[in-house]
Amino acid sequence: MSTQLFKPLFRMFRTSPERSKKAGFTLVELLVSAVIASIVVSSLLYIVNELLQTNQRDFAKTQTQQDMKMALDYIGSDVKEAIYLYPPNCLTTTGVNTSNSASLDFCPGLLNHIALPPGSVPVIAFWKPEPLPSQCQSSGVTICNNYKIVGRSYSLILYALMPNQTNSIWKGKARILRYTLNAFATSNNTLVSAAGYVAPLQQESTFRKWPYEKTTNNTWTNQQNGTLPGSGNTPTLVDFIDNEQNSSKRPAPSCPVGYELTPTNAATVTRSFYGCIRAQSDLSKNFNQDVLVFLRGNANGRPGVVGDNIIPTMQTQILSRAILDKTPSPDP
């Protein structure tokens, strides 16, 4: 009797073979499945995109740090060869004691006698010895005669900060330039004297007084005769240098006691690339000439980097072999 009561209920839930073959998903089920699938796929795409951006930021940070280190290493190896480093007050257009060129502390202002690219900020300048070019081995090259006795010439090296323009091929905020003034140049495969170059240490002159020399009537005269060296030999050393001058975002440049800030106006023109050169007063205490170089990079502009969030900062101390202006220790 109980079985008879449940038979109608069994027939209600029992599916016939014909009905099961025609059964499928309803529209609502398809829509729900599509929504769930889109959520899963969107989440996965978001995670993958974040991973890719994180990888790009990490690579940009590593690359910027490596570039800053390589630039400091290059500058360091250059400065180590320096025979004379310009004090900050000579790396200007005003110079020192310009009314009396015969005085020992006279310097005419280096920037008056070289042609840097417009907008660049000179930071460190020095003279270093260079081997003579192979053409000087020929007896017919007379322009080498004045250098053959010492077997070398001297080159003027200057490092400067150059802010990048928005339409420039350079993608960073600023870059470092390396200006070089050599004694020789090549014209039509012929060795010639470089335009505007004056050999230092001639006629009682010094690196500090360059390009002035003492003439026969005991007066000091500019030997460039109005010809300035060109700015063409100024390749870029490294890009992606920071160029933020806002005092609330970057601290003002400063130097330890006994050092002088270069450039002298670094607080207003460059807070990310500057140097600290040992003061002349300390050189008289028998210290070797050395310089502290400060460098701050900025990865803004590299793929995956937006904003000034990656600014690696580095500093190095370089001891040069320069002995000029150094007072020897007294005999015991």
C-alpha positions in Angstrom: 0.0 0.0 0.0 2.8 2.4 0.9 4.5 1.6 -2.5 1.4 2.7 -4.3 1.4 6.0 -2.6 4.9 6.9 -3.7 4.6 5.7 -7.3 3.3 9.1 -8.6 6.1 10.9 -6.9 8.7 8.5 -8.5 7.2 9.1 -11.9 7.5 12.9 -11.4 11.3 12.9 -10.8 12.1 10.1 -13.2 13.7 11.3 -16.4 13.0 9.5 -19.6 15.8 8.6 -22.0 14.2 10.9 -24.6 14.2 13.9 -22.2 17.8 13.4 -21.0 19.1 13.4 -24.6 17.5 16.9 -25.2 18.5 18.4 -21.8 21.3 21.3 -21.8 22.3 24.5 -20.0 19.9 27.3 -19.5 20.6 30.8 -20.5 20.9 31.9 -16.9 23.5 29.1 -16.3 25.5 30.2 -19.3 25.5 33.8 -18.2 26.6 32.9 -14.6 29.4 30.7 -16.0 30.6 33.6 -18.3 30.6 36.0 -15.4 32.6 33.7 -13.2 35.1 32.9 -16.0 35.5 36.6 -16.8 36.2 37.3 -13.1 38.8 34.5 -13.0 40.5 35.6 -16.2 40.5 39.3 -15.2 42.1 38.4 -11.9 44.8 36.3 -13.6 45.5 39.1 -16.1 45.8 41.7 -13.3 48.2 39.5 -11.4 50.3 38.8 -14.5 50.3 42.6 -15.4 51.4 43.4 -11.8 54.2 40.8 -12.0 55.4 42.3 -15.3 55.4 45.8 -14.0 57.2 44.8 -10.8 59.8 43.0 -12.9 60.2 46.1 -15.1 60.6 48.4 -12.0 63.1 46.0 -10.5 65.1 45.9 -13.7 65.0 49.7 -14.0 66.2 50.1 -10.5 69.1 47.6 -11.0 70.0 49.1 -14.3 70.1 52.6 -12.9 72.2 51.6 -10.0 74.7 49.8 -12.3 74.9 52.8 -14.5 75.6 55.1 -11.6 78.3 52.8 -10.3 79.9 52.5 -13.7 79.8 56.3 -14.1 81.5 56.9 -10.7 84.1 54.2 -11.5 84.9 55.9 -14.8 85.1 59.4 -13.2 87.3 57.9 -10.5 89.7 56.3 -12.9 89.9 59.6 -14.8 90.5 61.8 -11.7 93.2 59.5 -10.4 95.3 60.5 -13.4 94.7 64.2 -12.8 97.9 66.2 -12.4 95.9 69.4 -11.4 92.3 69.8 -10.2 90.7 73.2 -10.6 89.4 74.7 -7.3 85.7 75.7 -7.4 86.4 79.4 -7.6 88.3 79.0 -10.8 85.6 76.8 -12.5 83.6 80.0 -13.1 83.5 83.0 -15.5 84.5 85.4 -12.8 87.9 83.8 -11.9 90.1 85.0 -9.0 92.2 88.2 -8.8 91.7 88.9 -12.5 92.9 92.4 -12.2 96.4 91.2 -11.4 97.5 88.4 -13.7 101.0 88.3 -12.3 99.8 87.2 -8.8 100.2 83.6 -7.8 96.5 83.2 -7.1 95.3 84.6 -10.4 93.0 82.4 -12.5 91.1 83.9 -15.4 87.9 81.8 -15.0 88.1 78.5 -17.0 84.6 78.9 -18.4 85.8 82.0 -20.3 88.2 79.9 -22.4 86.2 76.8 -23.4 82.9 76.3 -25.2 80.5 74.0 -23.3 77.1 73.0 -24.7 74.5 75.6 -23.7 72.7 74.8 -20.5 75.3 72.4 -19.1 76.5 72.8 -15.5 80.3 72.3 -15.1 81.1 70.2 -12.0 84.7 69.0 -12.0 87.6 70.1 -14.2 91.3 68.9 -14.3 94.3 68.4 -16.4 95.8 64.9 -17.1 98.8 63.7 -19.0 98.3 62.0 -22.3 100.7 59.8 -24.4 101.7 61.4 -27.7 99.8 60.1 -30.8 101.6 57.6 -33.0 102.0 60.2 -35.8 104.5 62.0 -33.6 107.0 59.3 -34.1 107.5 60.6 -37.6 110.2 63.3 -37.9 108.2 65.3 -40.4 105.4 66.1 -37.9 106.7 69.4 -36.5 103.8 70.2 -34.2 105.0 67.4 -31.9 108.5 68.9 -31.4 107.6 70.8 -28.3 106.2 67.7 -26.6 108.9 65.1 -27.5 111.2 66.2 -24.7 108.7 65.2 -22.0 107.1 62.5 -24.1 103.5 63.6 -23.4 100.9 66.3 -23.8 98.2 67.4 -21.4 94.4 67.2 -21.9 91.8 69.3 -20.2 88.9 67.1 -18.9 85.6 68.5 -17.6 82.5 66.7 -16.3 79.2 68.6 -16.6 75.5 68.0 -15.9 73.2 68.5 -18.8 69.4 68.7 -18.2 67.5 66.8 -20.9 64.8 68.4 -23.0 61.4 66.8 -23.4 61.9 66.2 -27.1 65.4 64.9 -26.7 66.6 61.4 -27.6 67.7 61.1 -24.0 64.9 59.8 -21.8 66.2 60.6 -18.3 65.9 63.8 -16.4 69.5 64.8 -17.0 72.8 63.3 -18.2 76.5 63.7 -17.5 78.8 65.0 -20.3 82.6 64.5 -20.5 84.3 67.5 -22.2 87.8 66.9 -23.6 90.3 69.4 -24.9 93.3 67.5 -26.4 96.5 69.0 -27.8 96.0 67.4 -31.2 93.2 66.9 -33.7 92.9 65.2 -37.1 92.1 67.0 -40.3 92.0 65.1 -43.6 94.0 62.3 -41.9 96.7 64.8 -40.9 97.7 65.6 -37.3 97.1 69.3 -36.5 96.9 71.4 -33.3 93.5 71.5 -31.8 91.7 74.8 -32.1 91.9 76.9 -29.0 94.5 74.6 -27.3 97.4 76.3 -25.5 100.1 74.1 -24.1 100.1 74.6 -20.3 103.3 75.2 -18.3 104.9 77.3 -20.9 106.7 80.7 -20.2 106.4 80.4 -16.4 102.7 79.7 -16.7 100.7 77.2 -14.6 97.6 75.1 -15.0 95.7 77.6 -12.8 96.6 80.5 -15.1 95.9 78.7 -18.4 95.7 80.0 -21.1 97.7 83.0 -20.0 101.5 83.1 -20.5 104.2 85.5 -19.6 105.5 87.4 -22.6 108.9 89.0 -23.2 107.9 92.3 -21.6 106.9 90.5 -18.4 103.1 90.9 -19.0 100.6 88.0 -18.9 98.6 87.6 -22.1 95.8 85.2 -23.2 97.4 82.9 -25.8 94.2 81.8 -27.3 94.0 84.9 -29.4 90.2 84.8 -29.5 89.9 81.2 -30.7 87.8 79.1 -28.3 87.9 75.3 -28.4 84.8 73.8 -29.8 82.2 71.9 -27.8 81.9 69.0 -30.3 84.0 66.6 -28.3 81.5 66.3 -25.5 80.1 62.8 -25.4 77.5 61.6 -22.9 78.9 59.5 -20.1 75.6 58.3 -18.5 71.9 59.1 -18.8 69.1 59.0 -16.1 70.6 61.5 -13.6 68.2 63.2 -11.2 67.6 66.9 -11.8 65.3 67.9 -9.0 66.2 71.3 -7.4 63.3 71.6 -5.0 64.8 72.0 -1.5 61.8 70.2 0.0 62.5 67.1 -2.1 66.3 67.0 -2.3 68.8 68.1 0.5 71.2 70.9 -0.2 74.7 69.8 -1.2 77.2 70.0 1.6 80.9 69.1 2.1 83.0 68.0 5.1 85.3 70.4 6.9 88.4 71.1 4.8 86.6 70.7 1.5 85.1 73.1 -1.0 81.8 72.6 -2.9 82.0 72.4 -6.7 80.3 74.0 -8.4 80.1 76.8 -6.0 76.4 77.4 -6.8 75.5 73.7 -6.6 72.5 74.4 -4.3 70.7 76.2 -7.1 71.9 74.4 -10.2 72.6 70.7 -9.3 71.7 68.8 -6.2 72.3 65.4 -7.8 75.9 65.7 -9.2 78.5 67.7 -7.4 81.9 67.3 -5.8 83.9 68.3 -2.8 87.5 69.2 -3.5 90.1 69.5 -0.7 90.6 73.2 0.1 93.9 74.9 -0.8 94.5 75.5 3.0 94.5 71.8 3.6 96.9 71.2 0.7 99.4 73.4 2.4 99.2 70.9 5.3 100.7 68.2 3.0 97.5 66.5 2.2 97.2 64.8 -1.2 94.6 66.3 -3.5 91.3 64.4 -3.4 87.7 64.9 -4.3 84.4 63.5 -3.1 81.9 62.9 -5.9 78.2 62.7 -5.2 75.8 61.2 -7.7 72.0 60.6 -7.6 70.2 58.8 -10.4 66.6 58.8 -11.4 65.0 55.9 -13.2 62.0 58.0 -14.3 61.7 57.5 -18.1 62.7 53.8 -18.1 60.0 51.2 -19.0 57.7 50.5 -16.1 58.7 53.5 -14.1 56.4 56.4 -13.5 57.4 59.3 -11.2 60.5 59.9 -9.2 60.3 56.8 -7.0 63.6 55.2 -7.9 66.5 57.5 -7.1 69.6 55.5 -6.2 72.3 57.7 -4.5 76.0 57.0 -4.5 79.2 58.7 -3.3 82.9 58.0 -3.8 86.2 59.5 -2.7 89.0 59.7 -5.2 92.6 60.4 -4.4 94.5 61.9 -7.3 98.2 61.9 -7.9 98.3 65.7 -8.2 101.2 67.3 -6.3 100.8 70.8 -7.6 100.1 73.5 -4.9 101.2 71.0 -2.3 103.7 72.1 0.4 106.4 69.5 1.0 106.8 68.3 4.6 109.8 70.0 6.3 112.9 67.8 7.0 112.8 66.4 10.6 
